[in-house]
Amino acid sequence: MSHYDGEIFQTLLQRDGLGSNIVVDILTAAYGSVWIATEGGATRYRPVTSPPKVRITDVVTDEHHGSVQALSIPSTLLAIHFEARSFKTHPANMQFVYRLRGHDETWHSTREHFVEYDGLDFGQYTFELRAIDRDLTYSTEAATVSIDVHPPYDQWALVGLVIVALAFAGVSGVYARRRRDIALTRELEEEVQTAREMQMRLMPERTPGPARL
């Protein structure tokens, strides 16, 4: 027997208490109870609204970080593991809805107990997770973990070296231009002085006397 809340399907099977997986008939009774006739007998199903508990068990990058609420990592490859507890729902029948705010605002569903992200951009993210039991009852509180993905420290060092190199190149360029300007000024001064000396040598040493006819 399957039921649907508009977003999630849940299925009741023999492992959940049905007499058989082959259902013959379904009868709705009072107070929300449902009688399910199967080849193995009749089973009364009564939804219970006790919400499941959910928690994040591990955050994995190039190492295991365990159950944390906030994490700063230099990796864009990320795996988040989780679990839920419910006395009335078989672990294989538990579903989860999740989203990574800052990356994808849409809720996704899974029956797996982990999700993976690859190629995340550097930035701030918040992973949110809820569990859904066999009765389509959602966790009242979401399990969350805040994640800061930053460049590796060796990249920070490289960026710093590049900035220093560019700054040094800029200063060196200014200093080189100043040296060229000074050298050009001196060269012009020397040329002016040489021209002045040549002009002085062309002038007579004595004042010429009166001309004779």
PyMOL commands that set and color helices and strands:
alter all, ss='L'
color gray80, all
select helices_A, chain A and resi 14-16+30-32+91-93+153-202
alter helices_A, ss='H'
color red, helices_A
select strands_A, chain A and resi 2-4+9-11+23-28+34-38+41-45+53-60+70-73+78-85+95-101+104-110+114-117+123-132+143-149
alter strands_A, ss='S'
color yellow, strands_A
deselect
rebuild
show_as cartoon
